[in-house]
Amino acid sequence: MKFIIILIVFLSYASCSPAEKGGSSSGSGSEDAGDVIDLPSPDTDGGISINEALSRRRSVRSYSESDITMEELSQLLWSAQGITSPHGFRTAPSAGALYPIEIYVAREEGVFHYIPQSHSIEKVMKGDVRGGLYRSALYQSSVRDAPLSLIIVGDVKRTRVKYGERAERYVLIEGGCVAQNIALQAENLGLGTVVIGAFNDGEVRAVLNLPDDYLPVAIMPVGRK
């Protein structure tokens, strides 16, 4: 009788969804808006040398049809805004350590927002918005063709509280540092990317359903060379 009870409990638990078990989705593409996906742990001490990455870095606008793995996405996002200190410091410098930069991922399955504190992504929109992003980026084919794009966005008011009228300047500087981190990590992973600054700010906000006071800094399509 005891064995039967244990078996029933086990089968009931096995039939639960990840959310019901208290876990996170694995990124299958079937997630609903609001679902959180834990990313694989990033590699923080391997890869090519910084000198090699700098030497190899180029703007790449054409990609193969191969998708980006969750391990690769994890590494790219950690490079962009990953937390590297018990004090909350991150991979990119930030004026006053205010960290106004937010990273969004646009891919076929929807739009995801990176959460540095838990190294996870939250699905914030269902559906493929890459076509809208392509139009907002003045019809640049790299945005249309890449399996995903990373969108670097700045919440200027977060920095303005301390730095006043210089806030936008600092946010743009920080966004540039983030973009370079992503570009160098892409080289490490054998991926290609390009930093795009030619787009309509309002249209990017509309496509991603961002607040009006968010400042789109760059779009970075990423794909396999």
C-alpha positions as CSV (number, residue, x, y, z in Angstrom):
1,M,0.0,0.0,0.0
2,K,2.8,2.4,0.9
3,F,4.4,1.7,-2.5
4,I,1.2,2.5,-4.3
5,I,0.7,5.8,-2.5
6,I,4.3,6.9,-3.4
7,L,3.8,5.9,-7.0
8,I,0.6,7.9,-7.3
9,V,2.3,11.0,-5.8
10,F,5.2,10.6,-8.2
11,L,2.9,10.3,-11.3
12,S,0.9,13.3,-10.2
13,Y,4.0,15.4,-9.8
14,A,5.5,14.2,-13.1
15,S,2.3,15.4,-14.9
16,C,2.6,19.0,-13.6
17,S,3.9,21.8,-15.8
18,P,7.2,23.5,-14.9
19,A,5.3,26.5,-13.4
20,E,3.2,24.2,-11.2
21,K,6.4,22.5,-10.0
22,G,7.8,25.9,-9.0
23,G,10.3,26.0,-11.8
24,S,10.9,28.0,-15.0
25,S,10.2,27.2,-18.6
26,S,13.1,25.8,-20.7
27,G,12.6,28.1,-23.7
28,S,10.6,25.7,-26.0
29,G,8.8,28.6,-27.7
30,S,5.4,27.7,-26.2
31,E,5.7,30.1,-23.2
32,D,3.1,32.7,-22.4
33,A,3.8,36.3,-21.8
34,G,5.0,36.6,-18.2
35,D,6.7,33.3,-18.2
36,V,10.3,33.4,-16.9
37,I,13.0,31.2,-18.5
38,D,16.2,30.4,-16.5
39,L,19.3,30.7,-18.8
40,P,22.2,28.3,-18.7
41,S,25.1,29.4,-16.4
42,P,27.5,31.6,-18.4
43,D,31.2,30.6,-19.0
44,T,33.1,33.3,-17.1
45,D,36.7,32.2,-17.5
46,G,37.1,30.5,-20.9
47,G,37.0,31.5,-24.5
48,I,39.4,33.3,-26.8
49,S,41.7,36.1,-25.6
50,I,40.4,39.7,-25.6
51,N,43.2,40.6,-28.1
52,E,42.0,37.9,-30.5
53,A,38.4,39.0,-30.1
54,L,39.3,42.7,-30.8
55,S,41.4,41.7,-33.8
56,R,38.6,39.6,-35.3
57,R,35.6,41.9,-34.6
58,R,33.8,43.0,-37.8
59,S,30.3,44.2,-38.6
60,V,28.5,41.2,-40.0
61,R,25.1,41.7,-41.8
62,S,24.5,38.3,-43.4
63,Y,23.7,35.1,-41.4
64,S,23.1,31.4,-42.0
65,E,19.6,30.0,-41.2
66,S,20.9,28.2,-38.1
67,D,19.3,29.3,-34.8
68,I,21.1,30.7,-31.8
69,T,21.3,28.2,-28.9
70,M,20.1,29.0,-25.4
71,E,23.8,28.6,-24.2
72,E,24.9,31.2,-26.8
73,L,22.0,33.6,-25.8
74,S,23.0,33.2,-22.2
75,Q,26.6,34.1,-22.9
76,L,25.6,37.2,-25.0
77,L,23.2,38.5,-22.4
78,W,25.7,37.9,-19.6
79,S,28.3,39.9,-21.6
80,A,25.8,42.7,-22.0
81,Q,24.6,43.2,-18.4
82,G,25.6,40.2,-16.4
83,I,26.2,40.7,-12.7
84,T,29.9,40.0,-11.8
85,S,30.1,41.1,-8.1
86,P,28.3,40.4,-4.8
87,H,27.7,44.2,-4.8
88,G,25.7,44.0,-8.0
89,F,28.3,45.4,-10.4
90,R,28.0,44.3,-14.0
91,T,30.0,43.5,-17.1
92,A,29.6,47.0,-18.5
93,P,30.4,50.2,-16.6
94,S,27.5,52.5,-15.5
95,A,27.6,56.1,-14.2
96,G,26.9,55.9,-10.5
97,A,26.2,52.2,-10.8
98,L,22.6,53.1,-11.7
99,Y,22.3,50.6,-14.6
100,P,19.7,52.3,-16.8
101,I,20.2,49.8,-19.6
102,E,17.6,47.2,-20.4
103,I,18.1,44.4,-23.0
104,Y,15.3,43.0,-25.0
105,V,15.5,39.9,-27.3
106,A,13.3,39.7,-30.4
107,R,13.1,36.3,-31.9
108,E,10.5,34.1,-33.7
109,E,8.9,33.0,-30.4
110,G,8.3,36.5,-29.2
111,V,10.0,39.3,-27.2
112,F,12.0,38.6,-24.1
113,H,13.4,40.9,-21.4
114,Y,16.7,40.1,-19.7
115,I,16.7,40.0,-15.9
116,P,20.4,40.3,-14.7
117,Q,19.6,39.6,-11.1
118,S,18.5,36.0,-11.8
119,H,20.2,35.6,-15.2
120,S,16.9,34.8,-16.8
121,I,14.6,36.1,-19.5
122,E,10.9,37.0,-19.2
123,K,8.6,36.7,-22.1
124,V,6.9,40.1,-22.5
125,M,5.3,39.6,-25.9
126,K,4.1,36.7,-27.9
127,G,4.5,36.6,-31.7
128,D,7.3,37.4,-34.1
129,V,7.9,41.2,-34.2
130,R,11.1,41.0,-36.3
131,G,9.2,42.3,-39.4
132,G,8.1,45.4,-37.5
133,L,11.6,45.9,-36.1
134,Y,12.9,45.6,-39.7
135,R,10.6,48.3,-40.8
136,S,11.5,50.5,-37.9
137,A,15.2,50.0,-38.7
138,L,14.7,51.5,-42.2
139,Y,14.4,48.1,-43.9
140,Q,17.9,46.9,-43.0
141,S,17.9,43.3,-44.1
142,S,20.2,42.1,-41.3
143,V,17.3,42.8,-38.8
144,R,14.9,40.9,-41.0
145,D,17.1,37.9,-41.6
146,A,18.8,37.3,-38.2
147,P,17.4,34.6,-36.0
148,L,17.3,37.2,-33.2
149,S,18.1,40.8,-32.4
150,L,19.2,42.3,-29.1
151,I,17.7,45.7,-28.5
152,I,19.6,48.0,-26.1
153,V,17.3,50.4,-24.4
154,G,18.0,53.1,-21.8
155,D,15.7,54.3,-19.0
156,V,17.1,57.8,-18.9
157,K,15.1,58.9,-15.9
158,R,16.9,56.3,-13.8
159,T,20.2,58.2,-14.4
160,R,18.6,61.7,-14.5
161,V,17.8,61.5,-10.8
162,K,21.5,61.8,-10.0
163,Y,23.1,63.4,-13.1
164,G,20.4,65.8,-14.4
165,E,20.8,67.1,-17.9
166,R,23.9,64.9,-18.5
167,A,21.9,61.7,-18.0
168,E,21.2,61.0,-21.7
169,R,24.9,61.4,-22.5
170,Y,25.8,58.8,-19.8
171,V,23.1,56.4,-20.9
172,L,24.4,56.5,-24.5
173,I,28.0,56.0,-23.4
174,E,26.8,53.0,-21.3
175,G,24.8,51.6,-24.2
176,G,28.0,51.8,-26.4
177,C,29.9,49.8,-23.8
178,V,27.2,47.2,-23.7
179,A,27.2,46.9,-27.5
180,Q,30.9,46.4,-27.6
181,N,30.7,43.7,-25.0
182,I,28.1,41.9,-27.2
183,A,30.2,42.3,-30.3
184,L,33.3,40.8,-28.7
185,Q,31.3,37.9,-27.2
186,A,29.8,37.2,-30.6
187,E,33.3,36.8,-31.9
188,N,34.2,34.5,-29.1
189,L,31.1,32.3,-30.0
190,G,31.8,32.4,-33.7
191,L,28.7,34.5,-34.3
192,G,28.2,37.7,-36.3
193,T,26.5,40.9,-35.3
194,V,26.4,44.6,-36.2
195,V,25.5,47.7,-34.2
196,I,22.6,49.5,-35.8
197,G,21.7,53.0,-34.8
198,A,19.6,54.0,-37.8
199,F,16.0,53.5,-36.8
200,N,12.9,55.4,-35.8
201,D,12.8,55.6,-32.0
202,G,9.1,55.9,-31.7
203,E,8.5,52.9,-34.0
204,V,10.9,50.7,-32.0
205,R,9.1,51.7,-28.8
206,A,5.8,50.8,-30.5
207,V,7.0,47.4,-31.8
208,L,8.4,46.4,-28.4
209,N,5.5,48.1,-26.4
210,L,8.0,50.2,-24.4
211,P,7.2,53.3,-22.3
212,D,7.4,56.6,-24.1
213,D,10.4,57.7,-22.0
214,Y,12.6,54.7,-22.8
215,L,15.4,55.6,-25.2
216,P,16.3,52.9,-27.9
217,V,20.1,53.0,-28.2
218,A,21.0,50.2,-30.6
219,I,19.6,47.2,-32.4
220,M,22.1,44.3,-32.8
221,P,20.9,41.4,-35.0
222,V,22.9,38.3,-34.2
223,G,23.4,35.1,-36.3
224,R,25.8,32.4,-37.3
225,K,28.3,33.5,-39.9
